[in-house]
Amino acid sequence: MRMLTLAIVPLLAALSITTRQPASQAAAAPIQASSTPSTSPADRDQGVARLAADTETRWVPFDLTPGNQIRFAMQIDGRSITAILDTGVSYTLLADTSPAVVRRALKPGGRASAIGGSVALRWMPTGRS
């Protein structure tokens, strides 16, 4: 309830300030349209994004799996693997059969949350974090 009060107090203060304008300001001339060109939507709306100037050099080639997942090539500690971009899982996972897995380095522990359930996992340190 306290958070709600804190949010309402500034709102009420702002309303009381705007409603208490002197009569001289209230009778001011109406605002007229400016002859300057309008601002572009990209400059007005912070929700508009622009691509970086070097977008093409940053491009990561990919293809789609039969299940419409984004698949791309990458490296982990110098080992080439094929990866699938999965935004619905809480950790980055590798299959036990991946060439990047060092079996003797695997440590048991934990579960990853994924869409449809969770997956038991083992951890493997990598050269970079």
Secondary structure, DSSP 4 states (H G I P E B T S, - for coil): -HHHHHHHHHHHHHHHHHH---HHHHTSPPPPPPSSPPPPHHHH-TT-----TTHHHH----EE-TT--EEEEEEETTEEEEEEE-TTBSS----TT-TT--GGG-EEEEEEEETTEEEEEEE---S--
